[in-house]
């Protein structure tokens, strides 16, 4: 049954507004250090629910029961991989399938989208691999040939299959927090007329555990996803279109590695800027901080999301029966709700040695290989993270982000460091601002100023 636009707005906007207030409120004025760009700032609800977003709501519809049910089922043949020769150019588009965007059963209007499968490379930058992702373009009358493009990497920490963005935005994995956290930034980006390419960091349909935490692989997947997006003829995106990389939490790791690799790996891409929100700079430090906290499960999942690209870790051999059972479960799951099932768990209790995983000798080279800051990005960079370690959500040491900013500046990168007040005082007194800062919405004005006059 088709609802009238007025009925849809009356039903959808209060729910969406509540979500925006919970998740989307933006930062207090940031300590921006680059006068050439607009400083980060909290957008108002009128910016979140801009003309494009309201139009997409009113022009959309609820999916039929059959459409909703089908989207929840795994086994999409799109994810069947071809056999690679091994000499394909990174970014080669293998398949592009037009899809309908669907989120919690609702299909917004005025939005074109394609699932993509493309060639990327492993952590060595040479061995060919396959990734999938989703390209979304607002239907707003803007010229696609000059439309700016965002290489988006979600806070997607899932190790299991059918948990990643191309599934999330076509109706699957509706509870996954990564997609919910992207709602506010996507509303702002689509409102500005930007195309958004989100990589799955691997083939979403691959039943084997995914290497989502391997930073170099995530960075290559991001850059090659942009190359593949430019190769979709129906999308009409221009090869010289201005690009920004946007990554948050686990996705921030991939975005940072993409920015660091840009000059050598994909110099033809016109990447103007990079936004890094709450990313893990040093995985060893992250594991030490997350241990015994509300994020213990995410710390353990980090190890499992590294092992597919570093099989020499041999994690199962180091686990006791309880640890092995938890690992077997996590490897098949989406991050929500699975990785919230072990809050405050001391991670050393899962290992036969009794060592904390941050201190296991065989893991040290993996942490070193995933350390950010070894190369300075060509693009301007905004780093936004908690200013202090004063919140249950402060799982990444605040000093790590400041150290990364210093390393990039020393290498010649123009860096804006925008510390966020993540304190519980702000949580209690400014939930809108606290929540939206957490997902990077305050960074979009800065990002936009790097892409357009």
KACOR-V483308 format. One record per pair of residues at least 6 apart in sequence whose ideal C-beta (glycine too) atoms are under 8 Angstrom apart, sorted by the first residue. I is the first residue (numbers start at 0). GAP is how many residues later the second one is. If there is no record, write none. Layout:
# KACOR-V483308
<<I/GAP> <I/GAP>>
This chain:
# KACOR-V483308
<<1/59> <2/8> <2/58> <2/59> <4/53> <4/54> <7/49> <7/50> <7/52> <8/45> <8/48> <8/49> <11/45> <11/94> <12/36> <12/41> <12/44> <15/33> <15/41> <15/167> <16/28> <16/32> <18/161> <18/164> <19/25> <19/28> <19/29> <19/163> <19/164> <19/167> <19/412> <19/416> <20/410> <20/411> <20/414> <21/409> <21/413> <22/157> <22/158> <22/160> <22/161> <22/412> <22/413> <22/415> <22/416> <23/24> <23/159> <23/160> <23/163> <23/408> <23/411> <23/412> <23/415> <23/417> <24/17> <24/405> <24/406> <24/407> <24/408> <24/409> <24/410> <24/411> <24/412> <24/416> <25/14> <25/15> <25/16> <25/17> <25/406> <25/407> <25/410> <25/411> <25/415> <25/416> <26/13> <26/14> <26/15> <26/357> <26/391> <26/393> <26/394> <26/406> <26/409> <26/410> <26/415> <27/14> <27/392> <27/393> <27/398> <27/402> <27/405> <27/409> <28/10> <28/11> <28/12> <29/9> <29/10> <29/11> <29/354> <29/386> <29/388> <29/389> <29/390> <29/412> <30/386> <30/387> <30/388> <31/7> <31/8> <31/384> <31/386> <31/414> <32/382> <32/383> <32/384> <33/346> <33/380> <33/381> <33/382> <35/378> <36/236> <36/343> <36/345> <36/379> <36/409> <36/412> <36/413> <37/407> <37/408> <37/410> <37/411> <38/377> <38/379> <38/406> <38/407> <39/342> <39/344> <39/376> <39/378> <39/402> <39/403> <39/405> <39/406> <40/401> <40/404> <41/390> <41/391> <41/394> <41/395> <41/399> <41/400> <42/145> <42/393> <42/398> <42/399> <42/401> <42/402> <46/141> <46/144> <47/136> <47/139> <47/140> <47/393> <48/138> <49/137> <49/138> <49/141> <50/140> <51/58> <51/86> <51/88> <51/138> <51/139> <51/141> <52/134> <52/137> <52/138> <54/54> <54/55> <55/52> <55/53> <55/54> <55/55> <55/82> <55/134> <56/51> <56/52> <57/51> <58/49> <58/50> <58/51> <59/46> <59/47> <59/48> <59/49> <60/45> <60/46> <60/48> <61/43> <61/44> <61/45> <62/8> <62/37> <62/39> <62/42> <62/43> <62/44> <62/108> <66/33> <66/35> <66/40> <66/104> <67/34> <67/37> <67/103> <69/101> <70/31> <70/99> <70/100> <70/101> <71/99> <71/100> <71/102> <73/87> <73/88> <73/98> <73/131> <74/130> <75/129> <77/17> <77/19> <77/37> <77/39> <77/54> <77/127> <78/38> <78/53> <78/124> <78/125> <78/126> <78/127> <79/125> <80/36> <80/49> <80/122> <80/125> <81/12> <83/35> <83/44> <83/46> <85/42> <86/41> <87/31> <87/40> <88/30> <89/29> <89/30> <89/31> <89/38> <89/130> <89/133> <89/134> <89/137> <89/175> <89/176> <90/27> <90/28> <90/29> <90/132> <90/133> <90/134> <90/135> <90/136> <90/137> <90/140> <90/175> <91/26> <91/27> <91/135> <91/136> <91/139> <92/23> <92/24> <92/25> <92/135> <92/138> <92/139> <93/23> <93/24> <93/25> <93/36> <94/20> <94/21> <94/22> <95/18> <95/19> <95/20> <95/21> <95/132> <95/136> <95/138> <96/17> <96/18> <97/14> <97/15> <97/16> <97/136> <98/14> <98/15> <98/16> <98/35> <98/71> <99/7> <99/13> <99/70> <100/6> <100/7> <100/10> <100/12> <100/35> <100/68> <100/69> <101/67> <101/68> <101/69> <102/65> <102/66> <102/68> <102/71> <102/76> <102/80> <103/70> <104/66> <104/69> <108/30> <109/28> <109/29> <109/30> <110/25> <110/26> <110/27> <110/28> <110/79> <111/24> <111/25> <111/26> <111/27> <111/123> <112/21> <112/22> <112/23> <112/24> <112/56> <112/57> <113/20> <113/21> <113/118> <113/120> <113/121> <114/17> <114/18> <114/19> <114/51> <114/55> <115/16> <115/17> <115/18> <115/19> <115/50> <115/81> <115/109> <115/112> <115/113> <115/116> <116/13> <116/14> <116/15> <116/86> <117/12> <117/13> <117/14> <117/15> <117/106> <117/107> <117/109> <117/110> <118/9> <118/10> <118/11> <118/105> <119/8> <119/9> <119/10> <119/11> <119/97> <119/100> <119/101> <119/104> <119/105> <120/6> <120/7> <120/8> <120/96> <120/99> <120/103> <121/6> <121/7> <121/95> <121/98> <121/187> <122/91> <122/93> <122/94> <122/186> <122/246> <123/92> <124/91> <124/95> <124/136> <124/140> <128/73> <128/88> <129/72> <129/73> <130/68> <130/69> <130/70> <130/71> <130/72> <130/90> <130/93> <130/94> <131/32> <131/34> <131/67> <131/68> <131/70> <131/71> <131/72> <131/73> <132/32> <132/33> <132/64> <132/65> <132/66> <132/67> <132/88> <132/92> <132/95> <133/31> <133/32> <133/35> <133/36> <133/63> <133/64> <133/66> <134/60> <134/61> <134/62> <134/63> <134/94> <134/97> <134/100> <135/33> <135/50> <135/54> <135/59> <135/60> <135/61> <135/62> <136/7> <136/10> <136/58> <136/59> <136/98> <136/100> <137/52> <137/55> <137/56> <137/57> <139/53> <141/51> <143/51> <143/91> <143/92> <143/93> <143/94> <144/91> <144/92> <144/93> <144/96> <145/92> <145/95> <146/46> <146/47> <146/48> <146/90> <146/91> <146/94> <147/44> <147/45> <147/46> <147/47> <147/93> <147/94> <147/95> <147/96> <147/303> <147/304> <148/45> <148/46> <148/47> <148/48> <148/77> <148/80> <148/81> <148/88> <148/92> <148/93> <148/94> <148/95> <149/39> <149/44> <149/45> <149/46> <149/47> <149/93> <149/94> <149/95> <149/96> <149/297> <150/46> <150/48> <150/71> <150/72> <150/74> <150/75> <150/92> <150/93> <150/94> <150/95> <150/104> <150/107> <150/120> <151/30> <151/33> <151/34> <151/37> <151/44> <151/45> <151/46> <151/94> <151/95> <151/99> <152/45> <152/46> <152/48> <152/65> <152/69> <152/92> <152/93> <152/94> <152/95> <152/97> <152/98> <152/99> <152/101> <152/102> <152/105> <153/11> <153/24> <153/25> <153/27> <153/28> <153/44> <153/94> <153/96> <153/97> <154/22> <154/23> <154/26> <154/27> <154/93> <154/94> <154/95> <154/96> <154/97> <154/123> <154/284> <155/7> <155/8> <155/9> <155/20> <155/22> <155/44> <155/45> <155/56> <155/94> <155/95> <155/179> <156/21> <156/55> <156/56> <156/92> <156/93> <156/141> <156/144> <156/145> <156/148> <156/178> <156/182> <157/6> <157/15> <157/18> <157/20> <157/52> <157/54> <157/175> <157/176> <157/177> <158/50> <158/51> <158/53> <158/142> <158/145> <158/146> <158/171> <158/172> <158/173> <158/174> <159/49> <159/50> <159/170> <159/171> <159/172> <159/173> <159/174> <159/178> <160/43> <160/44> <160/45> <160/46> <160/47> <160/49> <160/171> <161/10> <161/11> <161/42> <161/43> <161/172> <162/10> <162/13> <162/41> <162/170> <162/171> <162/172> <163/9> <163/36> <163/37> <163/38> <163/40> <163/46> <164/13> <164/14> <164/33> <164/34> <164/35> <164/39> <165/32> <165/34> <165/38> <166/6> <166/37> <167/6> <167/8> <167/10> <167/11> <168/10> <168/29> <172/6> <172/161> <174/159> <174/161> <174/162> <175/158> <175/159> <175/160> <176/158> <176/159> <177/73> <177/157> <177/158> <180/67> <180/257> <180/258> <181/16> <181/66> <181/257> <183/252> <183/255> <183/257> <184/61> <184/63> <184/254> <184/255> <184/256> <184/259> <185/10> <187/253> <187/256> <188/7> <188/57> <188/255> <189/6> <191/252> <191/256> <193/257> <194/34> <194/40> <194/42> <194/46> <196/28> <196/29> <196/31> <196/32> <197/27> <198/19> <198/22> <198/23> <198/26> <198/55> <199/21> <200/9> <200/10> <200/11> <200/16> <200/17> <200/20> <200/21> <200/53> <201/8> <201/9> <201/10> <201/15> <201/19> <207/100> <208/95> <208/96> <208/98> <208/99> <208/122> <209/95> <209/98> <210/6> <210/94> <210/95> <210/96> <210/97> <210/98> <211/6> <211/38> <211/93> <212/37> <212/40> <212/70> <212/88> <212/89> <212/92> <212/93> <212/157> <213/91> <213/92> <213/94> <213/95> <213/96> <213/156> <214/38> <214/39> <214/41> <214/42> <214/155> <214/157> <215/41> <215/45> <215/153> <215/154> <216/92> <217/33> <217/35> <217/36> <217/39> <217/40> <218/35> <218/36> <218/37> <218/38> <218/39> <218/40> <218/41> <218/42> <218/46> <219/37> <219/38> <219/41> <219/45> <220/33> <221/23> <221/25> <221/32> <221/33> <221/35> <221/36> <222/35> <222/38> <222/39> <222/42> <222/43> <222/46> <223/42> <225/17> <225/40> <225/43> <226/39> <226/42> <228/6> <228/8> <229/7> <229/8> <229/9> <229/11> <238/29> <239/30> <240/29> <241/28> <241/30> <241/208> <241/209> <241/210> <242/26> <242/27> <242/28> <242/29> <243/27> <243/28> <243/29> <243/30> <243/31> <243/135> <243/203> <243/206> <243/207> <244/10> <244/13> <244/14> <244/26> <244/28> <244/29> <244/30> <244/134> <245/9> <245/28> <245/29> <245/31> <245/194> <245/197> <245/201> <246/6> <246/7> <246/8> <246/9> <246/11> <246/27> <246/28> <246/29> <246/30> <246/32> <247/29> <247/30> <247/31> <247/191> <247/192> <248/28> <248/29> <248/30> <248/31> <249/29> <249/30> <249/55> <250/28> <251/24> <251/25> <251/26> <251/27> <251/28> <252/26> <252/27> <252/117> <252/119> <254/19> <254/20> <254/21> <254/24> <255/18> <255/20> <255/23> <255/25> <255/116> <255/121> <255/148> <256/115> <257/16> <258/12> <258/15> <258/17> <258/118> <258/119> <258/120> <258/122> <259/112> <259/114> <259/115> <259/116> <259/117> <260/114> <261/7> <261/9> <261/115> <261/116> <261/117> <262/112> <262/115> <270/107> <270/108> <271/107> <271/108> <271/178> <271/179> <272/106> <272/107> <272/108> <272/109> <272/173> <272/174> <272/177> <272/178> <273/103> <273/105> <273/106> <273/107> <273/108> <274/106> <274/107> <274/109> <274/165> <274/168> <274/171> <274/172> <275/105> <275/106> <275/107> <275/108> <275/109> <275/128> <276/107> <276/108> <276/162> <276/163> <276/166> <277/106> <277/107> <277/108> <277/118> <277/160> <277/162> <278/93> <278/106> <278/117> <278/122> <279/6> <279/22> <279/116> <279/120> <280/90> <280/91> <280/92> <280/115> <280/119> <280/120> <280/122> <280/123> <281/85> <281/89> <281/90> <281/115> <281/118> <282/19> <282/23> <282/83> <282/84> <282/87> <282/88> <283/74> <283/80> <283/83> <284/73> <284/111> <284/112> <284/115> <285/13> <285/16> <285/109> <285/110> <285/111> <286/12> <286/15> <286/16> <286/60> <286/69> <286/70> <286/71> <287/68> <287/70> <288/100> <288/105> <288/106> <288/107> <288/108> <289/6> <289/8> <289/9> <289/12> <289/105> <290/8> <290/55> <290/56> <290/57> <290/65> <290/67> <291/52> <291/53> <291/54> <291/55> <292/50> <292/51> <292/99> <292/102> <293/49> <293/50> <293/98> <294/48> <294/100> <295/46> <295/47> <295/48> <295/49> <295/50> <295/51> <296/33> <296/41> <296/42> <296/43> <296/44> <296/45> <296/46> <296/48> <297/37> <297/41> <297/97> <298/48> <298/58> <299/26> <299/27> <299/30> <299/39> <299/42> <299/45> <299/47> <299/50> <299/57> <300/29> <300/34> <300/38> <302/10> <302/12> <302/54> <302/60> <303/11> <303/23> <303/26> <303/27> <305/7> <305/60> <305/64> <306/6> <306/8> <309/56> <309/59> <311/50> <312/49> <312/50> <312/53> <313/48> <314/12> <315/8> <315/11> <317/33> <317/34> <317/35> <317/42> <317/44> <318/8> <318/31> <318/32> <318/33> <319/30> <319/31> <319/32> <321/27> <321/28> <322/26> <322/27> <322/28> <325/16> <325/24> <328/9> <329/8> <329/9> <332/6> <346/9> <346/10> <347/6> <347/7> <347/8> <347/9> <350/6> <350/9> <352/7> <356/6> <357/9> <371/32> <372/30> <372/31> <372/34> <372/35> <374/36> <375/31> <375/32> <375/34> <375/35> <375/36> <375/37> <376/31> <376/36> <377/35> <378/34> <379/33> <379/34> <379/35> <379/36> <379/70> <380/24> <380/27> <380/32> <380/33> <380/34> <380/35> <381/33> <381/34> <381/36> <381/61> <381/64> <381/65> <382/18> <382/21> <382/22> <382/25> <382/32> <382/33> <382/34> <382/35> <383/34> <383/35> <383/36> <383/53> <383/56> <383/58> <383/59> <384/11> <384/13> <384/16> <384/34> <384/35> <385/7> <385/8> <385/10> <385/12> <385/15> <385/33> <385/34> <385/36> <386/11> <386/32> <386/33> <386/34> <386/35> <387/6> <387/10> <387/34> <387/35> <388/8> <388/9> <389/32> <389/33> <389/34> <390/31> <390/32> <390/33> <390/36> <391/32> <392/29> <392/45> <393/28> <397/21> <400/16> <400/18> <401/15> <404/10> <404/12> <407/7> <408/6> <415/30> <417/24> <417/25> <417/28> <419/17> <419/18> <419/22> <420/12> <420/13> <420/16> <421/12> <421/15> <421/16> <425/7> <425/8> <426/7> <435/6>>
